Every structure is written in C-alpha cells, then in structure tokens.
Amino acid sequence: MNNKLEVIGIDHGRSDIDDEYFAIIKAEIEDFVDKVYNSIREFGYSLKTIRQR
C-alpha cells in the first residue's frame, strides 16, 4: 500500500511514497513538531491562548 504525501510548498504537488519512506518522514515530522511544541511551552506560552487561523 502506498501513502500519499501532500507537499505544501511552491508546487503544491503530491507524491506516492513507499511505506518505509513514509514512516521515516512521518516520524521525523512528528519529532520536529514535538520539539517546537515543547519549546513553546518552555517559554510559557499556552497554545490555547494563541489565535488560530
């Protein structure tokens, strides 16, 4: 089964990616998001008080 990865950027394209690569990319993105979220919390910000778009 192939996963679709939507690339948000200049070309707004989509790509079929093998499951192995998709899992690696997904894990790296999740790790990055966790680091950003934890940094925000360390500075005392609450995501509940930040305006959402």
Sequence and secondary structure as in RCSB ss.txt:
>XXXX:A:sequence
MNNKLEVIGIDHGRSDIDDEYFAIIKAEIEDFVDKVYNSIREFGYSLKTIRQR
>XXXX:A:secstr
  EEEE  SSS  EEEE HHHHHHHHHHHHHHHHHHHHHHHHTT  TTTS   
